[in-house]
Amino acid sequence: MKNILFFVAALMLYTAANSQNSLTGTIISKNSNEPLLATVYIPQLEKGTTSDFDGNYIVNNIPDGNYNVVYSALGYATVSKKILFTKGKTITKAIQLEESAVEMEEVIISTPFHKLQSENVMKVERVSTESLNASGAVTLAEGIKNIAGVDVISTGVGIGKPVIRGLSSNRVLTYTQGVRLENQQFGDEHGLGINEAGIESVEVIKGPASLLYGSDALGGVLYLNPERFARSGETHGDLNSTYFSNTLGTSTNLGVKTSGEKLSFLARGSYSSFSDYKTGTDYRVTNSRFNEKDFKTGLQYLGSKFKSTVRYNYNRSNIGIPEEIGEQTQSKDLELPFQEVDNHIVSLDNTIFFNNSSLDVKAGYLFNDRREFEDDQSTAALRLKLSTFNYDVKYHLPELGNFETIVGLQGMFQNNKNEGEEILIPDAKTTDIGVFATTHFHLDQIDIQAGIRFDSRKIDSDAARNPLEEDFIPALDKNFNSFAAALGAKINLFEKISARLNLASGFRAPNLAELTSNGVHEGTNRFERGNHNLNSEQNFQTDLAIEYRNEHIEIFANGFYNAVNDYIFISPTDEVIDDTPVYDYLQDNASLYGGEFGFHLHPHPLDWLHFESSFETVTGKLKNDNYLPLIPANSLRNTFRVEFQDGKSRKSSSVFITLKNTLDQKNTGDFETRTGGYSLLSAGIESSFKLNNVMLKLAVNGTNLTDKEYISHLSRFKPDGILDIGRSVNIKLKVEI
């Protein structure tokens, strides 16, 4: 027995000793040969370092495997190198970075092969949460409106639902902590339930992503990347606080993180509170106030052959529901009616590293407890409890020549339960399972990616209400099966010009509200009548993206055409039940088309100067040429920004001014009205200072600086003529140790 234990211990020590590799080298500027302060990062390991003032760097304790190593520095084009680590060797790489208008390019996490955007076959928009906050956004949902092709359906300031190229609700899938977010997203008045504190960046896939994510990714994916752990051997803490003048609101969060060689830990807590927002005509929208508590924590272990990360997020949102303009007050205490929503998200992400392949196993448990109080603050009139377990298993096969291939299995078990008097959707169970395979073929001038997938969804719902009443909901037992496929290519047409062409199909099984609704939906003042005979939506989208870039300028043009068969929509009828108009869920073929166009000017040697301009447009029509509802108006955004990197006590400073012109929306759905155009001006300034080991950042920004009176076409307050938010001056302070 002792001999066996000795042999096992010796084998483990031998494996550990022979599996820990090192990467070392220097990073210099290709233009000047000067050393650079740059970041070295291995995304698959979530491990990295920063070069010193001489450009030298070293990363230790790297397991055996074939990894992408990313080198990035402000003002320079990011470089990604595929490096094979094996047998405990030390690999030396001397890297030259070239000045570029495209700065600090990051690895895209939402696509399976974890490549830089410049190497990715699929066009994905990525923006840091810090950049969204700098624009003056109150919430994460409001911030994503700054991404071209993305908008939100808003209910005041507190609730926002993402819209990607005209598609929203269950047609857009949200991922957080690496797992799909499920929180009754069928409802227009149901927000994300995610606080931006502890979210590092946002990625947006604009178009069918069913190959990667299954049902509900027919319109695209909003992928939220959690903040990274500290680098090995480092401990950090930070305090962030922001004041918003319009809502007299404050948002504060505190975070700590520490990492050793193998174990890493982080935690972050936040609290936000806002009073009723004030419009451009100087009245406050009664009961648009809200508050939010959020806590996130994570623990990671990185061994010689194994990486495991567990994260937990708790969020409680208390959101007022405005009904009419009433008492003008600055109170932050909620009035009836209001929502109280709890979200719990637990995720486990495990990766096993083999010499030339890896196995990723992710699992998530989510619990959403949604309560709505109408006449009594002690008893919820509506209460929905949604529990979801989902899993995602991917095996990265050994590379075969220029082929990278992944096969995967994904699934979900979901249970919906009612505990209130009101019923929007019945008690139900949903089971998903999907299998897929995708491969990436790389050559010097062309990259090709292709894949295929099969999914099955089973929905079992219970009967609800009295069988003798008109609003009775019968039991339901439905199965939906779908195939999806995708084929794309990125081609380097010339030295500075590249093109992407993607063809993809997607699908979406009808949700419970569309299948089973039969009663008054208080949030919309409609009697909604579902249709249990609805088919799955199926779509096919063509995307063409062309890009020109050099060290001074980037120009891009993205166009798409999206054909959706059996598009599900709600339509008014001539009936009235209980003094409430009746709306039916119907299906017809539809199409959406448009795109995003723009440029980014960053001339060298004027490294401090940036000018960005983008135009976005989308049109949606049914087969009978009637326009689809909730389609964003065309818009033009221009931003002028200057940035200075001092390198002394004042580390950096920046100033920006943005003018967004939203055009008239004349192409309206059956029960919509025309929305007039408007222009919104925003500006801001920020500076960061280094005092010994303390980094201090101070920022002041303003939104709607002209106090414009306007209503967004996607505002749920538009039918009541309630204006959007007016001028707000916001002050942010961040202290980091």
C-alpha positions in Angstrom: 0.0 0.0 0.0 2.8 2.4 0.9 4.5 1.6 -2.4 1.3 2.4 -4.3 0.9 5.7 -2.4 4.5 6.6 -3.0 4.2 5.8 -6.7 1.0 8.0 -7.0 2.6 10.9 -5.2 5.7 10.6 -7.3 3.6 10.5 -10.5 1.7 13.6 -9.4 4.9 15.5 -8.6 6.4 14.4 -11.9 3.2 15.5 -13.8 3.1 18.9 -12.0 6.8 19.5 -12.6 6.6 18.6 -16.2 3.4 20.5 -16.9 4.3 24.0 -15.7 5.7 26.0 -18.5 6.9 29.7 -18.8 6.6 32.4 -21.4 9.1 35.2 -21.5 10.3 37.9 -23.9 10.2 41.6 -24.8 7.6 43.9 -26.4 8.6 46.9 -28.5 7.1 49.4 -30.9 7.6 48.4 -34.5 7.6 52.1 -35.5 10.2 53.3 -33.0 11.8 50.2 -31.6 11.1 51.6 -28.1 10.0 49.2 -25.3 6.3 49.3 -24.5 4.2 48.9 -21.4 1.9 46.2 -22.7 -0.4 43.5 -21.4 0.2 39.8 -22.0 -3.0 37.6 -21.5 -3.9 34.0 -22.1 -7.8 34.0 -22.3 -8.3 30.2 -21.9 -6.4 30.3 -18.6 -7.6 33.8 -17.6 -3.9 34.4 -16.7 -1.6 37.3 -17.7 0.9 39.9 -16.8 2.2 43.4 -17.7 5.6 44.2 -19.2 8.0 46.4 -17.3 9.5 49.8 -18.4 12.1 47.9 -20.5 9.4 45.9 -22.3 10.3 42.6 -20.5 7.6 40.2 -19.4 7.3 36.7 -17.9 4.3 34.4 -17.3 4.9 31.4 -15.1 2.9 28.2 -14.3 1.3 27.6 -17.7 -0.2 24.1 -18.1 0.6 22.0 -21.2 -1.6 23.0 -24.1 -2.0 25.0 -27.3 -3.2 28.5 -26.3 -3.8 31.9 -27.9 -1.6 34.5 -26.2 -2.7 38.1 -26.7 -0.4 41.1 -26.6 -2.0 44.6 -26.4 -1.0 48.2 -25.6 -2.9 51.5 -25.8 -2.6 53.0 -29.3 -1.3 49.8 -30.9 -2.9 47.0 -32.9 -3.3 43.9 -30.7 -1.4 40.7 -31.7 -2.5 37.2 -31.0 -0.1 34.3 -31.2 -0.9 30.6 -31.0 1.7 28.9 -28.8 2.2 25.3 -27.9 3.4 24.7 -24.3 4.7 21.3 -23.4 7.2 19.4 -21.2 7.8 22.3 -18.8 9.7 24.4 -21.3 10.4 28.2 -21.2 9.4 29.8 -24.5 10.8 33.2 -25.5 8.8 35.5 -27.8 9.9 38.9 -28.9 6.8 40.9 -30.0 6.6 44.1 -32.1 3.3 46.1 -31.9 2.3 48.5 -34.7 0.4 51.8 -34.2 -3.2 51.6 -35.2 -6.5 53.4 -35.1 -8.1 50.3 -33.6 -6.9 50.2 -30.0 -6.6 47.5 -27.3 -8.4 44.8 -29.3 -9.7 42.1 -27.1 -10.4 38.4 -27.5 -14.1 37.7 -28.3 -15.5 35.3 -25.7 -19.0 34.8 -27.0 -17.8 32.9 -30.1 -16.3 29.4 -29.6 -12.8 29.8 -30.8 -11.8 32.8 -28.7 -10.1 34.9 -31.3 -9.5 38.6 -31.8 -12.2 40.5 -33.6 -9.9 41.1 -36.5 -9.4 37.3 -36.8 -13.1 36.4 -36.1 -15.3 35.1 -39.0 -18.4 36.5 -37.3 -18.6 40.2 -36.7 -19.1 40.8 -32.9 -19.4 44.2 -31.2 -17.5 44.5 -28.0 -17.4 47.5 -25.6 -16.2 47.8 -22.0 -18.6 48.6 -19.2 -16.3 51.5 -18.2 -16.9 53.1 -21.6 -20.7 52.7 -21.3 -20.6 54.3 -17.8 -18.5 57.2 -19.1 -21.4 58.1 -21.5 -23.6 58.8 -18.5 -25.8 55.7 -18.6 -27.8 55.1 -15.4 -28.2 51.3 -16.0 -26.5 48.6 -18.0 -29.5 48.4 -20.3 -29.4 52.1 -21.1 -25.6 51.9 -21.7 -25.9 49.3 -24.5 -27.8 51.8 -26.6 -24.4 53.2 -27.5 -23.6 50.1 -29.5 -24.4 50.4 -33.2 -27.4 48.2 -34.1 -28.5 47.9 -30.5 -31.4 49.7 -28.8 -33.7 49.1 -25.8 -37.4 49.0 -25.1 -37.7 51.2 -22.0 -40.1 51.6 -19.2 -38.7 54.8 -17.7 -35.1 54.7 -16.6 -35.3 51.5 -14.4 -36.4 48.9 -17.0 -34.8 48.3 -20.4 -34.9 45.3 -22.7 -32.3 44.9 -25.5 -33.2 45.2 -29.1 -30.8 43.9 -31.7 -31.5 45.0 -35.3 -35.2 45.2 -34.6 -35.6 41.9 -32.7 -36.2 41.7 -28.9 -37.8 39.8 -26.0 -37.3 36.0 -26.4 -35.6 36.5 -29.8 -32.5 37.9 -28.0 -30.6 35.7 -25.6 -28.6 37.1 -22.7 -25.6 35.3 -21.2 -24.0 36.2 -17.9 -21.2 34.4 -16.0 -21.1 32.0 -19.1 -24.7 30.8 -18.6 -28.0 31.8 -20.3 -30.1 34.2 -18.3 -33.7 33.2 -17.7 -35.9 35.7 -15.9 -39.3 35.8 -17.6 -37.9 37.9 -20.5 -41.2 37.5 -22.5 -42.6 40.5 -20.7 -42.0 44.1 -22.0 -41.9 45.4 -18.4 -39.3 42.8 -17.3 -35.8 44.2 -17.3 -32.4 42.5 -17.4 -32.0 42.1 -13.7 -28.3 42.5 -14.0 -26.3 45.3 -12.4 -23.3 46.7 -14.4 -21.0 46.5 -11.3 -18.8 43.5 -11.7 -19.4 43.3 -15.5 -16.2 44.0 -17.4 -17.5 44.1 -20.9 -20.4 43.5 -23.2 -20.4 41.6 -26.5 -23.2 41.6 -29.0 -23.7 39.0 -31.7 -26.0 40.7 -34.3 -27.8 38.0 -36.1 -28.8 34.3 -35.7 -26.6 32.5 -33.1 -28.8 29.4 -32.7 -25.8 27.3 -33.9 -24.0 28.3 -30.7 -26.8 28.8 -28.3 -30.0 27.1 -29.5 -33.6 28.5 -29.2 -34.1 32.2 -28.4 -30.9 33.3 -30.1 -32.8 33.8 -33.4 -32.1 37.6 -33.3 -28.8 37.7 -31.5 -27.0 37.4 -28.2 -26.0 39.9 -25.5 -23.0 38.4 -23.8 -21.9 39.9 -20.4 -18.3 39.1 -19.4 -17.7 39.2 -15.7 -14.7 41.1 -14.3 -11.4 39.3 -14.3 -9.7 38.0 -11.2 -6.5 39.7 -10.1 -3.2 38.7 -11.6 -1.2 36.1 -9.8 0.4 37.5 -6.6 -1.7 40.7 -6.6 -4.4 42.1 -4.3 -6.6 45.0 -5.3 -9.6 46.9 -3.9 -11.7 49.7 -5.4 -14.6 52.0 -4.5 -16.8 53.6 -7.1 -19.6 56.1 -6.5 -21.7 58.1 -9.0 -24.2 60.9 -8.5 -27.0 61.6 -11.1 -28.5 65.0 -10.9 -31.7 64.3 -12.8 -32.9 61.5 -10.5 -31.0 62.7 -7.5 -29.7 59.2 -7.6 -26.6 57.5 -6.3 -24.9 54.3 -7.3 -22.0 52.9 -5.2 -20.1 49.7 -5.4 -17.1 48.2 -3.5 -14.9 45.4 -4.8 -11.9 43.4 -3.6 -9.9 40.7 -5.4 -6.8 38.7 -4.6 -4.9 35.9 -6.4 -2.1 33.5 -5.6 -0.4 31.0 -7.9 -3.4 28.7 -8.1 -6.3 30.3 -6.1 -8.1 33.5 -6.9 -11.0 35.3 -5.1 -13.1 38.3 -5.8 -16.2 40.0 -4.3 -18.2 43.1 -5.1 -21.3 44.7 -3.6 -23.3 47.6 -4.9 -26.4 49.7 -4.0 -28.3 52.2 -6.2 -31.2 54.4 -5.4 -33.1 56.8 -7.7 -36.1 59.2 -7.3 -38.6 59.9 -10.1 -36.9 61.1 -13.3 -37.4 64.6 -14.6 -38.4 65.3 -18.2 -37.3 68.1 -20.5 -40.5 70.0 -19.5 -39.5 70.0 -15.9 -42.1 67.6 -14.5 -41.2 64.3 -12.8 -42.7 61.0 -13.9 -44.5 59.8 -10.8 -43.3 56.5 -9.4 -40.5 56.0 -11.9 -38.2 55.7 -8.9 -36.3 52.5 -8.2 -33.5 51.0 -6.2 -31.2 48.0 -6.6 -28.9 45.8 -4.4 -26.4 43.6 -6.0 -23.7 41.2 -4.8 -21.2 39.2 -6.9 -18.4 36.8 -5.8 -16.2 34.3 -7.4 -13.5 31.7 -6.7 -11.1 30.2 -9.2 -8.6 27.4 -9.1 -5.9 26.9 -11.8 -3.9 23.7 -11.7 -1.6 21.9 -14.0 -4.4 20.2 -15.9 -7.5 21.7 -14.6 -9.2 25.1 -14.2 -12.4 25.6 -12.2 -14.4 28.8 -11.6 -17.5 29.2 -9.5 -19.4 32.5 -9.4 -22.5 33.7 -7.6 -24.7 36.8 -8.2 -27.6 38.0 -6.1 -29.7 41.0 -7.3 -32.8 42.6 -5.9 -34.5 45.3 -7.9 -37.4 47.3 -6.5 -39.0 49.2 -9.4 -41.9 51.6 -9.4 -44.6 51.2 -12.1 -45.8 54.7 -13.3 -49.5 54.9 -14.2 -50.1 58.7 -14.5 -48.4 62.0 -13.7 -49.3 62.7 -10.1 -47.6 64.2 -7.0 -44.3 65.9 -7.8 -41.8 64.6 -5.2 -38.2 63.8 -4.8 -38.9 60.8 -2.6 -37.1 57.5 -3.2 -39.7 55.5 -1.3 -41.7 53.2 -3.6 -45.4 53.8 -4.1 -47.9 51.2 -5.3 -47.8 49.6 -7.8 -44.3 48.3 -7.9 -42.2 45.3 -8.7 -39.8 43.5 -6.4 -37.6 41.1 -8.2 -34.9 38.7 -6.9 -32.3 37.0 -9.1 -29.9 34.3 -8.0 -27.3 33.1 -10.4 -24.8 30.3 -9.6 -22.4 29.2 -12.3 -19.6 26.6 -12.4 -17.1 26.6 -15.2 -14.6 23.7 -15.4 -11.9 23.2 -18.1 -9.7 20.1 -18.3 -6.6 20.7 -20.4 -5.1 17.8 -22.4 -1.9 18.2 -24.5 -3.6 19.1 -27.7 -7.3 19.4 -26.7 -9.6 20.5 -23.9 -13.0 19.8 -22.4 -15.2 22.7 -21.1 -18.1 21.9 -18.8 -20.3 24.7 -17.6 -23.4 24.5 -15.4 -25.7 27.1 -14.1 -28.6 27.4 -11.6 -30.8 30.5 -11.8 -33.8 31.4 -9.6 -36.0 34.3 -10.5 -38.6 35.4 -8.0 -40.8 38.2 -9.5 -43.4 39.9 -7.4 -45.8 42.7 -8.3 -47.7 44.6 -5.6 -50.8 46.6 -6.6 -53.1 47.4 -3.7 -51.3 45.9 -0.7 -47.5 46.1 0.1 -47.8 42.9 2.2 -49.3 40.6 -0.5 -48.1 40.2 -4.1 -50.9 40.2 -6.6 -48.6 38.5 -9.1 -45.8 36.2 -8.1 -43.8 34.1 -10.6 -41.1 31.7 -9.4 -38.8 30.5 -12.2 -36.0 28.0 -11.5 -33.6 27.0 -14.3 -30.7 24.5 -14.5 -28.7 24.7 -17.7 -25.5 23.0 -18.9 -23.0 23.4 -21.7 -20.4 20.8 -22.6 -17.8 21.5 -25.3 -14.9 19.4 -26.4 -12.2 21.2 -28.4 -10.7 18.4 -30.6 -7.0 18.2 -31.3 -6.2 20.5 -34.2 -5.9 18.7 -37.6 -3.7 20.8 -39.9 -5.5 24.2 -40.2 -8.8 22.9 -38.7 -10.0 23.7 -35.3 -13.2 21.8 -34.4 -15.6 21.8 -31.4 -18.4 19.4 -30.7 -20.9 20.2 -27.9 -24.0 19.3 -25.9 -26.3 21.9 -24.3 -29.5 21.7 -22.4 -31.9 23.3 -19.9 -34.4 22.1 -17.3 -36.9 24.9 -16.2 -39.8 25.1 -13.9 -42.3 28.0 -13.7 -44.7 28.3 -10.7 -47.4 30.8 -9.8 -48.0 31.9 -6.2 -50.1 35.0 -6.7 -53.8 35.7 -7.5 -53.1 36.9 -11.0 -51.8 34.5 -13.7 -50.0 35.7 -16.8 -48.7 32.2 -17.7 -49.5 28.8 -16.2 -47.3 26.5 -14.1 -45.1 24.8 -16.6 -41.9 22.7 -17.2 -39.6 23.2 -20.1 -36.8 20.8 -21.2 -34.2 21.6 -23.8 -31.4 19.5 -25.4 -29.2 20.4 -28.3 -26.1 18.9 -30.0 -23.8 20.7 -32.4 -20.5 20.7 -34.2 -18.5 23.6 -35.6 -15.1 23.9 -37.3 -12.8 26.8 -38.2 -10.4 26.5 -41.2 -7.5 29.0 -41.2 -5.3 30.1 -44.2 -3.2 33.2 -44.6 -5.8 35.2 -46.5 -9.1 33.5 -45.6 -10.8 32.0 -42.6 -13.8 29.7 -43.0 -16.2 28.6 -40.2 -19.1 26.2 -40.5 -21.4 24.3 -38.2 -24.6 22.4 -37.8 -27.0 21.8 -34.8 -30.1 20.0 -33.8 -32.4 21.0 -30.9 -35.5 19.7 -29.2 -37.7 21.6 -26.7 -40.6 20.1 -24.7 -43.1 22.3 -22.9 -45.6 20.8 -20.4 -48.0 23.3 -18.7 -50.8 22.8 -16.2 -54.4 24.0 -16.6 -55.2 27.2 -14.9 -58.4 29.0 -13.7 -62.0 27.8 -13.8 -62.8 25.6 -16.8 -66.3 27.2 -17.0 -64.8 30.8 -17.3 -63.8 32.6 -20.4 -60.2 33.0 -19.2 -59.6 29.3 -18.6 -56.1 28.1 -19.7 -56.1 24.4 -20.7 -53.1 22.2 -20.1 -50.5 22.0 -22.9 -48.0 19.4 -24.0 -45.9 20.5 -27.0 -42.6 19.4 -28.6 -40.6 21.6 -30.9 -37.6 20.3 -33.0 -35.3 22.4 -35.1 -32.1 22.3 -37.2 -29.7 25.2 -37.5 -26.6 25.7 -39.6 -24.1 28.4 -40.3 -21.4 29.1 -42.9 -19.1 32.1 -42.9 -15.8 33.4 -44.3 -13.4 36.3 -43.6 -11.3 37.2 -46.5 -8.4 39.7 -46.7 -9.2 41.2 -50.1 -6.2 43.6 -50.0 -3.6 44.6 -47.4 -5.9 47.0 -45.6 -9.3 45.7 -46.7 -11.2 42.7 -45.3 -14.6 41.3 -45.9 -16.9 39.0 -43.9 -19.8 37.0 -45.4 -22.0 35.0 -43.0 -25.0 32.8 -43.8 -26.9 31.5 -40.8 -30.2 30.0 -39.9 -31.9 30.3 -36.5 -35.0 29.3 -34.7 -37.2 30.2 -31.7 -39.8 28.0 -30.1 -42.9 30.1 -29.0 -42.9 31.1 -25.4 -45.5 30.3 -22.7 -47.1 33.7 -23.1 -47.6 33.3 -26.8 -48.9 29.7 -26.4 -51.1 30.0 -23.3 -52.1 33.6 -22.5 -55.9 34.1 -21.9 -56.6 37.1 -19.8 -55.9 40.7 -18.9 -52.3 41.6 -18.9 -52.3 44.5 -16.4 -49.0 45.8 -17.4 -50.2 46.5 -21.0 -53.9 47.0 -20.4 -54.8 44.3 -23.0 -56.7 41.1 -22.9 -54.1 38.8 -24.5 -55.2 35.5 -26.2 -52.5 33.0 -26.9 -52.5 30.3 -29.6 -51.4 26.7 -28.7 -51.0 25.9 -32.5 -48.1 28.3 -33.0 -45.1 26.9 -34.9 -41.5 27.7 -34.2 -40.1 30.7 -35.9 -37.4 29.9 -38.4 -35.1 32.5 -40.0 -32.2 32.8 -42.4 -29.9 35.8 -42.4 -27.2 37.0 -44.7 -24.6 39.4 -43.3 -21.9 41.2 -45.3 -19.3 43.3 -43.6 -16.5 45.2 -45.3 -13.8 47.0 -43.4 -10.8 49.2 -44.2 -8.2 50.0 -41.6 -4.8 51.5 -41.4 -2.9 53.3 -38.6 -5.0 56.5 -39.2 -8.6 55.4 -39.9 -11.1 52.6 -39.8 -14.1 52.5 -42.2 -16.8 49.8 -41.9 -20.1 48.9 -43.6 -22.3 46.1 -42.3 -25.4 45.1 -44.2 -27.9 42.3 -43.4 -31.1 40.7 -44.7 -33.1 38.6 -42.3 -36.0 36.4 -43.5 -38.2 35.1 -40.7 -40.8 32.4 -41.4 -43.8 32.1 -39.0 -42.9 35.4 -37.2 -45.1 35.6 -34.1 -46.8 39.0 -33.3 -49.6 40.3 -31.3 -52.5 42.0 -33.2 -55.6 43.9 -32.0 -59.1 42.5 -32.7 -62.5 44.1 -32.7 -63.5 42.3 -29.5 -63.7 43.7 -26.0 -63.7 41.5 -22.8 -64.2 43.1 -19.4 -64.0 46.5 -20.9 -60.5 45.6 -22.2 -59.5 45.3 -25.9 -58.6 41.8 -27.0 -55.3 41.1 -28.8 -54.5 37.8 -30.5 -51.1 36.1 -31.1 -50.7 35.5 -34.9 -48.1 34.3 -37.3 -46.9 35.4 -40.7 -43.7 35.6 -42.6 -41.6 38.7 -42.1 -38.3 40.3 -43.2 -35.9 42.7 -41.7 -33.0 44.5 -43.4 -30.6 47.3 -42.8 -27.1 47.8 -41.4 -24.5 49.9 -39.7 -22.0 52.2 -41.4 -19.3 54.4 -40.0 -15.6 55.3 -39.5 -13.1 56.0 -36.7 -10.4 58.7 -37.4 -7.3 58.4 -35.2 -4.5 60.1 -37.1 -0.9 59.5 -36.1 1.2 61.2 -34.7 -1.8 63.0 -33.2 -2.4 60.0 -30.9 -4.7 62.1 -28.6 -7.4 62.8 -31.3 -10.4 60.6 -32.1 -13.4 61.2 -34.3 -16.1 58.5 -34.6 -19.2 58.5 -36.7 -21.8 55.8 -37.2 -25.2 55.4 -38.9 -27.7 52.6 -38.2 -30.9 51.6 -40.0 -33.4 48.8 -39.8 -36.7 48.1 -41.5 -39.1 45.3 -40.6 -42.1 44.2 -42.6 -44.7 41.4 -42.6 -45.4 39.5 -45.8 -48.4 41.8 -46.4 -46.1 44.8 -46.4 -47.4 46.0 -43.0 -44.5 47.3 -40.8 -43.4 45.4 -37.7 -43.8 47.1 -34.4 -41.0 48.2 -32.0 -38.5 48.8 -34.8 -35.9 51.5 -33.7 -35.7 54.7 -35.7 -32.7 55.4 -37.9 -30.0 57.3 -36.1 -26.6 59.0 -36.7 -24.1 59.3 -33.9 -21.0 61.5 -34.0 -18.3 61.6 -31.2 -15.3 63.8 -30.9 -12.8 62.6 -28.2 -9.3 63.6 -27.1 -7.2 61.4 -24.8 -3.9 62.2 -23.2 -1.5 59.7 -21.5 0.9 61.6 -19.2 2.6 58.8 -17.4 3.3 61.0 -14.4 1.1 61.7 -11.4 -1.8 62.4 -13.7 -1.9 59.1 -15.6 -4.5 60.0 -18.2 -7.2 62.5 -19.2 -10.0 62.5 -21.8 -12.8 64.7 -23.0 -15.6 63.8 -25.3 -18.7 65.4 -26.9 -21.4 63.3 -28.7 -24.3 64.3 -30.8 -26.9 61.7 -31.6 -29.5 62.5 -34.2 -32.5 60.2 -34.2 -34.7 60.5 -37.3 -38.5 60.3 -37.6 -40.0 56.9 -37.3 -42.8 56.9 -39.9 -42.8 53.1 -40.5 -45.1 52.1 -37.7 -46.9 48.9 -36.8 -50.7 48.4 -36.7 -51.2 49.9 -33.2 -48.3 52.4 -33.2 -48.1 56.1 -34.1 -45.4 58.1 -35.8 -42.5 59.3 -33.6 -40.8 62.6 -34.3 -37.0 62.9 -34.6 -34.8 64.5 -32.0 -31.1 65.3 -31.3 -29.4 64.7 -28.0 -26.1 66.3 -26.9 -23.8 64.8 -24.3 -20.3 65.5 -23.1 -17.9 64.5 -20.4 -14.4 64.9 -19.0 -12.4 62.5 -16.8 -8.8 62.3 -15.3 -7.0 59.6 -13.4 -4.2 60.3 -10.9 -1.6 58.0 -9.3 -0.7 58.9 -5.7 1.8 56.3 -4.4 -0.2 53.0 -4.6 -3.6 54.7 -5.0 -5.3 55.3 -8.3 -7.9 58.1 -8.2 -10.3 58.7 -11.1 -12.7 61.7 -11.3 -15.3 62.0 -14.1 -18.0 64.5 -14.9 -20.5 63.9 -17.8 -23.8 65.3 -18.9 -26.6 63.7 -21.0 -29.3 65.6 -22.9 -27.5 68.8 -22.2 -30.0 70.9 -24.1 -32.9 69.5 -21.9 -34.6 68.3 -25.1 -38.3 67.3 -24.8 -38.6 64.0 -26.7 -40.1 60.5 -26.7 -38.3 57.4 -27.9 -40.2 55.2 -30.4 -39.4 52.3 -28.1 -40.6 53.9 -24.9 -43.5 52.0 -23.3 -44.7 55.4 -22.0 -45.2 56.7 -25.5 -49.0 55.9 -25.8 -49.5 58.0 -22.6 -47.5 60.9 -24.0 -44.9 60.7 -21.2 -41.6 62.2 -22.1 -38.1 60.6 -21.7 -35.5 61.8 -19.3 -34.2 65.4 -19.5 -30.8 66.9 -18.7 -28.6 65.1 -16.2 -25.2 66.0 -14.9 -23.3 63.0 -13.4 -20.3 63.0 -11.2 -18.2 59.8 -10.7 -15.4 59.1 -8.3 -13.3 55.9 -8.3 -10.5 55.0 -5.8 -8.4 51.9 -6.6 -5.7 50.4 -4.5 
